Amino acid sequence: MQVVVKHKRGLHLRSAAQLAALVAKYDAKVTLAKGRKTVQANSPLEIVALSASPGTKLGVTISGKEAETAAAALLDFFNNPEENL
């Protein structure tokens, strides 16, 4: 799946920490990709290392028992950034 970063400041440390905490709630492995760089979405520092500014398109790969539920939560996170401040 692909998402677009809509957070005003991109995925800076605060939003990266919120994303990692969200991912940790599910029994699923989540990776984010920007170009050739792929990171684990359970690590705020790895997420920040993507340098994902507003408008950046990210590839998202999710696997595991709760993959579908995690995917819905991630879509909500990226589509409703004002709720994740």
MDTraj code that builds the backbone (N, CA, C; nanometers):
import mdtraj as md
import numpy as np

residues = "MET GLN VAL VAL VAL LYS HIS LYS ARG GLY LEU HIS LEU ARG SER ALA ALA GLN LEU ALA ALA LEU VAL ALA LYS TYR ASP ALA LYS VAL THR LEU ALA LYS GLY ARG LYS THR VAL GLN ALA ASN SER PRO LEU GLU ILE VAL ALA LEU SER ALA SER PRO GLY THR LYS LEU GLY VAL THR ILE SER GLY LYS GLU ALA GLU THR ALA ALA ALA ALA LEU LEU ASP PHE PHE ASN ASN PRO GLU GLU ASN LEU".split()
xyz = np.array([
    [0.0856, -0.1169, 0.0000],
    [0.0000, 0.0000, 0.0000],
    [0.0896, 0.1224, 0.0000],
    [0.0345, 0.2327, -0.0444],
    [0.1114, 0.3569, -0.0474],
    [0.0342, 0.4638, 0.0282],
    [0.1080, 0.5472, 0.1027],
    [0.0476, 0.6579, 0.1763],
    [0.1235, 0.7854, 0.1421],
    [0.0590, 0.8967, 0.1689],
    [0.1214, 1.0273, 0.1491],
    [0.1296, 1.0954, 0.2855],
    [0.2466, 1.1488, 0.3173],
    [0.2654, 1.2192, 0.4441],
    [0.1910, 1.3520, 0.4352],
    [0.0936, 1.3709, 0.5238],
    [0.0134, 1.4934, 0.5253],
    [0.0379, 1.5770, 0.6501],
    [0.1253, 1.5296, 0.7375],
    [0.1576, 1.6041, 0.8590],
    [0.2301, 1.7326, 0.8206],
    [0.1936, 1.8442, 0.8818],
    [0.2471, 1.9749, 0.8454],
    [0.3991, 1.9805, 0.8437],
    [0.4625, 1.9111, 0.9356],
    [0.6085, 1.9122, 0.9456],
    [0.6708, 1.7808, 0.8976],
    [0.5931, 1.6998, 0.8313],
    [0.6436, 1.5707, 0.7877],
    [0.6524, 1.4753, 0.9055],
    [0.7288, 1.3698, 0.8882],
    [0.7450, 1.2724, 0.9971],
    [0.8664, 1.3111, 1.0806],
    [0.8480, 1.4134, 1.1633],
    [0.9520, 1.4564, 1.2564],
    [0.9475, 1.3653, 1.3785],
    [1.0293, 1.3917, 1.4780],
    [1.0430, 1.2982, 1.5900],
    [0.9121, 1.2702, 1.6628],
    [0.8317, 1.3728, 1.6855],
    [0.7071, 1.3518, 1.7602],
    [0.6106, 1.2617, 1.6814],
    [0.5884, 1.2935, 1.5554],
    [0.4952, 1.2111, 1.4769],
    [0.5533, 1.0725, 1.4511],
    [0.6855, 1.0620, 1.4383],
    [0.7491, 0.9309, 1.4214],
    [0.7306, 0.8457, 1.5468],
    [0.7409, 0.9082, 1.6632],
    [0.7210, 0.8349, 1.7892],
    [0.5759, 0.7883, 1.8007],
    [0.4826, 0.8730, 1.7578],
    [0.3413, 0.8342, 1.7618],
    [0.3136, 0.7195, 1.6656],
    [0.3749, 0.7251, 1.5503],
    [0.3575, 0.6172, 1.4519],
    [0.4147, 0.4860, 1.5045],
    [0.5338, 0.4917, 1.5624],
    [0.5967, 0.3708, 1.6170],
    [0.5126, 0.3123, 1.7307],
    [0.4570, 0.3983, 1.8150],
    [0.3711, 0.3512, 1.9244],
    [0.2440, 0.2860, 1.8694],
    [0.1907, 0.3421, 1.7627],
    [0.0721, 0.2846, 1.6991],
    [0.1038, 0.1456, 1.6439],
    [0.2144, 0.1334, 1.5752],
    [0.2557, 0.0053, 1.5174],
    [0.2751, -0.0996, 1.6265],
    [0.3289, -0.0589, 1.7405],
    [0.3572, -0.1519, 1.8501],
    [0.2309, -0.2141, 1.9091],
    [0.1166, -0.1553, 1.8849],
    [-0.0097, -0.2072, 1.9380],
    [-0.0563, -0.3344, 1.8672],
    [0.0017, -0.3635, 1.7510],
    [-0.0472, -0.4738, 1.6695],
    [0.0563, -0.5840, 1.6537],
    [0.0069, -0.7049, 1.6409],
    [0.0933, -0.8196, 1.6140],
    [0.1151, -0.8243, 1.4629],
    [0.1986, -0.7309, 1.4173],
    [0.2248, -0.7186, 1.2741],
    [0.3619, -0.6554, 1.2540],
    [0.4254, -0.6915, 1.1444],
    [0.5521, -0.6303, 1.1064],
    [0.5210, -0.5254, 1.0007],
    [0.5652, -0.4025, 1.0267],
    [0.5353, -0.2923, 0.9357],
    [0.6665, -0.2284, 0.8911],
    [0.6821, -0.2141, 0.7623],
    [0.7984, -0.1438, 0.7090],
    [0.7507, -0.0273, 0.6229],
    [0.8327, 0.0778, 0.6227],
    [0.8075, 0.1953, 0.5408],
    [0.9212, 0.2082, 0.4420],
    [0.8900, 0.2508, 0.3209],
    [0.9933, 0.2661, 0.2191],
    [0.9791, 0.4008, 0.1495],
    [1.0937, 0.4640, 0.1301],
    [1.1010, 0.5880, 0.0522],
    [1.2163, 0.5682, -0.0447],
    [1.1826, 0.5564, -0.1707],
    [1.2864, 0.5249, -0.2683],
    [1.3442, 0.3878, -0.2387],
    [1.4755, 0.3794, -0.2281],
    [1.5412, 0.2513, -0.1987],
    [1.5587, 0.2248, -0.0501],
    [1.5267, 0.3227, 0.0332],
    [1.5456, 0.3085, 0.1776],
    [1.4208, 0.2496, 0.2416],
    [1.4398, 0.1414, 0.3157],
    [1.3309, 0.0752, 0.3868],
    [1.3652, 0.0693, 0.5348],
    [1.2663, 0.1029, 0.6198],
    [1.2891, 0.1031, 0.7647],
    [1.1765, 0.0301, 0.8361],
    [1.2053, -0.0124, 0.9581],
    [1.1049, -0.0742, 1.0442],
    [1.0216, 0.0374, 1.1066],
    [0.8908, 0.0256, 1.1002],
    [0.8026, 0.1304, 1.1507],
    [0.7860, 0.1280, 1.3018],
    [0.8530, 0.0372, 1.3698],
    [0.8469, 0.0360, 1.5159],
    [0.9628, 0.1138, 1.5775],
    [1.0438, 0.1788, 1.4945],
    [1.1583, 0.2557, 1.5417],
    [1.1444, 0.4024, 1.5020],
    [1.1179, 0.4908, 1.5997],
    [1.1041, 0.6331, 1.5674],
    [1.2278, 0.6898, 1.4974],
    [1.3448, 0.6486, 1.5391],
    [1.4666, 0.7021, 1.4782],
    [1.4809, 0.6585, 1.3327],
    [1.4433, 0.5351, 1.3035],
    [1.4474, 0.4895, 1.1646],
    [1.3451, 0.5645, 1.0801],
    [1.2287, 0.5901, 1.1373],
    [1.1253, 0.6653, 1.0644],
    [1.1756, 0.8059, 1.0327],
    [1.2345, 0.8716, 1.1312],
    [1.2882, 1.0066, 1.1100],
    [1.3968, 1.0047, 1.0025],
    [1.4752, 0.8989, 0.9988],
    [1.5846, 0.8879, 0.9014],
    [1.5346, 0.8854, 0.7566],
    [1.4065, 0.8590, 0.7367],
    [1.3506, 0.8623, 0.6017],
    [1.3426, 1.0051, 0.5466],
    [1.3480, 1.1032, 0.6356],
    [1.3343, 1.2444, 0.5954],
    [1.2085, 1.2651, 0.5123],
    [1.0969, 1.2167, 0.5642],
    [0.9695, 1.2247, 0.4930],
    [0.9011, 1.3577, 0.5226],
    [0.9122, 1.4502, 0.4292],
    [0.8498, 1.5815, 0.4428],
    [0.7058, 1.5743, 0.3934],
    [0.6264, 1.6803, 0.4164],
    [0.4885, 1.6791, 0.3684],
    [0.4834, 1.6520, 0.2182],
    [0.3926, 1.5653, 0.1789],
    [0.3774, 1.5301, 0.0387],
    [0.4584, 1.4100, -0.0056],
    [0.5456, 1.3601, 0.0813],
    [0.6262, 1.2433, 0.0484],
    [0.5386, 1.1191, 0.0377],
    [0.5600, 1.0412, -0.0664],
    [0.4895, 0.9138, -0.0825],
    [0.5751, 0.8037, -0.0216],
    [0.5129, 0.7225, 0.0630],
    [0.5812, 0.6114, 0.1278],
    [0.5128, 0.4803, 0.0920],
    [0.5928, 0.3786, 0.0667],
    [0.5405, 0.2448, 0.0505],
    [0.5289, 0.1815, 0.1873],
    [0.4221, 0.1123, 0.2120],
    [0.3999, 0.0469, 0.3411],
    [0.3769, -0.1016, 0.3163],
    [0.4521, -0.1843, 0.3876],
    [0.4349, -0.3288, 0.3808],
    [0.3982, -0.3771, 0.5203],
    [0.2923, -0.4556, 0.5290],
    [0.2441, -0.5049, 0.6582],
    [0.2195, -0.6540, 0.6471],
    [0.2711, -0.7276, 0.7452],
    [0.2449, -0.8708, 0.7510],
    [0.2244, -0.9110, 0.8966],
    [0.1593, -1.0232, 0.9159],
    [0.1367, -1.0717, 1.0520],
    [-0.0109, -1.0946, 1.0790],
    [-0.0396, -1.1443, 1.1998],
    [-0.1761, -1.1807, 1.2385],
    [-0.2735, -1.0644, 1.2328],
    [-0.2276, -0.9453, 1.2707],
    [-0.3169, -0.8297, 1.2762],
    [-0.2876, -0.7293, 1.1640],
    [-0.2426, -0.7795, 1.0514],
    [-0.2033, -0.6919, 0.9397],
    [-0.3186, -0.6035, 0.8921],
    [-0.4370, -0.6600, 0.8776],
    [-0.5503, -0.5814, 0.8271],
    [-0.5892, -0.4704, 0.9237],
    [-0.5921, -0.5020, 1.0511],
    [-0.6266, -0.4021, 1.1524],
    [-0.5192, -0.2941, 1.1585],
    [-0.3936, -0.3353, 1.1519],
    [-0.2832, -0.2392, 1.1530],
    [-0.2890, -0.1491, 1.0303],
    [-0.3229, -0.2053, 0.9155],
    [-0.3330, -0.1264, 0.7920],
    [-0.4399, -0.0180, 0.8056],
    [-0.5532, -0.0527, 0.8624],
    [-0.6602, 0.0456, 0.8816],
    [-0.6149, 0.1575, 0.9754],
    [-0.5443, 0.1210, 1.0816],
    [-0.4953, 0.2213, 1.1762],
    [-0.3910, 0.3116, 1.1113],
    [-0.3049, 0.2542, 1.0290],
    [-0.2024, 0.3349, 0.9611],
    [-0.2655, 0.4300, 0.8598],
    [-0.3647, 0.3831, 0.7872],
    [-0.4341, 0.4712, 0.6933],
    [-0.4979, 0.5888, 0.7666],
    [-0.5569, 0.5616, 0.8808],
    [-0.6162, 0.6683, 0.9612],
    [-0.5085, 0.7661, 1.0080],
    [-0.3933, 0.7140, 1.0504],
    [-0.2821, 0.7981, 1.0970],
    [-0.2372, 0.8935, 0.9862],
    [-0.2213, 0.8423, 0.8661],
    [-0.1723, 0.9260, 0.7565],
    [-0.2815, 1.0147, 0.6951],
    [-0.4055, 0.9705, 0.6967],
    [-0.5130, 1.0485, 0.6368],
    [-0.5717, 1.1547, 0.7292],
    [-0.5462, 1.1436, 0.8589],
    [-0.6002, 1.2378, 0.9579],
    [-0.4883, 1.2893, 1.0484],
    [-0.3898, 1.3592, 0.9916],
    [-0.2745, 1.4010, 1.0720],
    [-0.3079, 1.4982, 1.1843],
    [-0.4148, 1.5761, 1.1695],
    [-0.4490, 1.6715, 1.2747],
    [-0.4898, 1.6015, 1.4027],
    [-0.5321, 1.4783, 1.3937],
    [-0.5703, 1.4014, 1.5121],
    [-0.4493, 1.3380, 1.5795],
    [-0.3326, 1.3472, 1.5179],
    [-0.2116, 1.2832, 1.5705],
    [-0.1077, 1.3865, 1.6144],
    [-0.1529, 1.4910, 1.6782],
    [-0.0588, 1.5950, 1.7217],
    [-0.0063, 1.5689, 1.8594],
])
top = md.Topology()
chain = top.add_chain()
for i, resn in enumerate(residues, 1):
    res = top.add_residue(resn, chain, resSeq=i)
    for name in ("N", "CA", "C"):
        top.add_atom(name, md.element.get_by_symbol(name[0]), res)
traj = md.Trajectory(xyz[None], top)
